[in-house]
Amino acid sequence: MKDRSTGRTFRAGTWGAILGGMVGFGLGLLLAPEEGRRLRRKLAYQLDHLSEQVADLIEKTLSPESESEARRDGKALVDDAQEKAEKIGTDIDALLGEMREGQETP
């Protein structure tokens, strides 16, 4: 017997529900008691509108300006830590240099 994770089962169920809903919606529109030409125009409009919304969502998700506040804060924190680590490294090198000079001059 295979061990299935809850997350995998949830994703499969979610995709099944989404695809089932889309098929049901399409069949409902096609079988609705409306004039064929009017129904096709309505369906084309709704699909066009949906595609625009999906494109906008993808663009917002992939654009660098949509970077979350937490990500910006994390990046600033890492940059600050790197800067401080470099300063500490420089200070340690300077102290080691002074210690060597003190040991060389008896």
C-alpha positions in Angstrom: 0.0 0.0 0.0 1.4 3.4 -0.9 1.8 6.1 1.7 0.1 9.3 0.4 0.7 12.6 2.0 -2.1 14.9 2.9 -0.7 17.8 0.9 -0.6 15.6 -2.3 -4.1 14.4 -1.8 -5.3 18.0 -1.1 -3.6 19.3 -4.3 -5.1 16.5 -6.4 -8.6 17.1 -5.0 -8.2 20.9 -5.5 -7.2 20.4 -9.2 -10.0 17.9 -9.7 -12.5 20.4 -8.3 -11.2 23.2 -10.4 -11.2 21.2 -13.6 -14.6 19.7 -12.8 -16.0 23.1 -12.1 -14.6 24.5 -15.4 -16.1 21.5 -17.4 -19.4 21.9 -15.6 -19.5 25.6 -16.3 -18.7 25.1 -19.9 -21.4 22.4 -20.3 -23.9 24.5 -18.5 -23.3 27.5 -20.8 -23.5 25.2 -23.9 -26.7 23.6 -22.8 -28.4 26.7 -21.5 -31.7 27.6 -23.2 -30.3 30.7 -25.0 -29.9 31.5 -28.6 -26.7 30.0 -30.0 -25.1 33.1 -31.3 -25.8 35.1 -28.2 -24.5 32.3 -26.0 -21.3 32.0 -28.0 -20.7 35.8 -27.7 -21.3 35.6 -24.0 -19.0 32.7 -23.6 -16.3 34.4 -25.7 -16.6 37.6 -23.6 -16.3 35.7 -20.3 -13.3 33.6 -21.5 -11.6 36.8 -22.7 -12.3 38.5 -19.4 -11.0 35.5 -17.5 -7.8 35.3 -19.5 -7.1 39.0 -18.9 -7.6 38.4 -15.1 -5.2 35.4 -15.2 -2.6 37.4 -17.2 -2.8 40.3 -14.7 -2.4 37.9 -11.8 0.6 36.2 -13.4 2.2 39.5 -14.2 1.7 40.8 -10.6 3.1 37.5 -9.2 6.2 37.5 -11.4 7.0 41.2 -11.3 9.8 42.3 -9.0 7.8 45.3 -7.8 5.3 42.9 -6.2 8.0 41.8 -3.7 6.4 41.3 -0.3 7.3 43.5 2.7 8.7 40.5 4.5 11.0 39.7 1.6 12.2 43.3 1.5 12.8 43.3 5.2 14.6 40.0 5.0 16.8 41.2 2.2 17.6 44.4 4.1 18.5 42.3 7.2 20.8 40.0 5.2 22.5 43.0 3.6 23.0 44.7 7.0 24.4 41.5 8.5 26.9 41.1 5.6 28.0 44.7 6.0 28.6 44.2 9.7 30.4 40.9 9.1 32.7 42.6 6.6 33.4 45.4 9.2 34.2 42.8 11.9 36.5 40.9 9.5 38.3 44.2 8.8 38.6 45.0 12.5 40.0 41.5 13.3 42.5 41.8 10.5 43.6 45.1 11.8 44.0 43.7 15.4 45.9 40.7 14.2 48.2 43.0 12.3 48.8 45.1 15.4 49.5 42.0 17.4 52.0 40.7 14.9 53.8 44.1 14.9 53.9 44.0 18.7 55.5 40.5 18.6 58.1 41.4 16.0 59.5 44.4 17.8 61.3 43.2 21.0 
